[in-house]
Structures are given as structure tokens and as C-alpha cells.
């Protein structure tokens, strides 16, 4: 990855990883796909490589990302899904020409044709979001416990009690803050 851009925060669930391309939504937001070629990079590392991406396609991707985020957040807190977000996700889902394939390892992968576009890749992401939000997978949607993040993530832990979207970022940041707060409150600590 180019040093001029923040690293991608990749998870195991395509739709929620995609919403993570904008992080720290309730703090100093970090846009991880600020330019079209970064969206192409993210799609490539997510198994949905496309040849190119235009600024208009980046705008479409951000529209889908925000719709997925709104719907996943509502689902995580067991609130009504926003009708506008549902419409956007559904519209993107039916646009694409990707095909599901079975790998020799018995896993599903998506195949985009050589003529596939960003819209085809976004269709796959929308379909994945539908699967997650509709509860078709073993796991549950949750919101990150970090007050500056609050990203929707898909919890597949055995107990379904995971607190952080990513332990290496939000989880560690919160644990460090708690540690430093405890150190400052101990008698005899330098302040």
C-alpha cells in the first residue's frame, strides 16, 4: 500500500469490511478510499479486481457504503431499517453481472468477467450486505464499543460478545486509554 494512504482494515465479511473504508465516523473520520484507484485497490484485495475506476464510480461506491452502514447499524441495534438505505442496497444488488463459483476447497468466491466494472463488484458487496443484514449467516451484527468508531461489524465469536470492530485498532486503543487512566488514578503517580 502507498504510504500516502491509510491502510485498509480488512475483515472476513465483505460488506462490513467495505463500510470500514470510512473509519472513526464519530471522531476524526479516516477515508480509506479517497481517490478512484484506492477503490480499485480495495476491490482487488477483496477478490473483486476491476481494471479501472472513475470518480463517478467512486461516488457510487460511497453511496452504497453509507447505505450498508445505515442498514447494518439499524440491524445491530434492532431498529427499523432505513427505507432509503434498503432501496440503495437493493438497487445495487440487481445491477451486477458477477457469478458465484465454488473453489476446490469448497468455498464460494465471486467471479467477475474480464469486462466487469466497478458496478459489478458493488453488486457483489450489496448481495453480501443483504445476506448479513437478513440474518442468513451464523453470527450477529454489532457496533464497535469505541465511542469514536461505532462501526457495524459481524460478530462470529462463539459467545457473540465481541466488543470491537478490530482488536488491533479500536480494541487496543481503548485498552491503552483505560490503562493510562488507571495509572494516573493510582496514589503517588506523577501527573
C-alpha positions, 0 to 999 in steps of 0.5 A: 500500500502507498504510504500516502494512504491509510491502510485498509482494515480488512475483515472476513465479511465483505460488506462490513469490511467495505463500510470500514473504508470510512473509519472513526465516523464519530471522531476524526473520520479516516477515508480509506478510499479517497481517490478512484484507484484506492477503490480499485485497490480495495476491490482487488484485495477483496477478490473483486479486481476491476481494471479501472475506476472513475470518480463517478464510480467512486461516488457510487461506491460511497453511496452504497457504503453509507447505505450498508452502514445505515442498514447494518447499524439499524440491524445491530441495534434492532431498529427499523431499517432505513427505507432509503438505505434498503432501496440503495442496497437493493438497487445495487444488488440487481445491477451486477453481472458477477457469478458465484463459483465454488473453489476446490476447497469448497468455498464460494468466491465471486467471479467477475468477467474480464469486462466487469466494472466497478458496478459489478463488484458493488453488486457483489458487496450489496448481495453480501450486505443483504445476506448479513443484514437478513440474518442468513449467516451464523453470527450477529451484527454489532457496533464497535464499543469505541465511542469514536468508531461505532462501526457495524461489524459481524460478530462470529465469536462463539459467545457473540460478545465481541466488543470491537470492530478490530482488536488491533485498532479500536480494541487496543486503543481503548485498552491503552486509554483505560490503562493510562487512566488507571495509572494516573488514578493510582496514589503517588503517580506523577501527573 
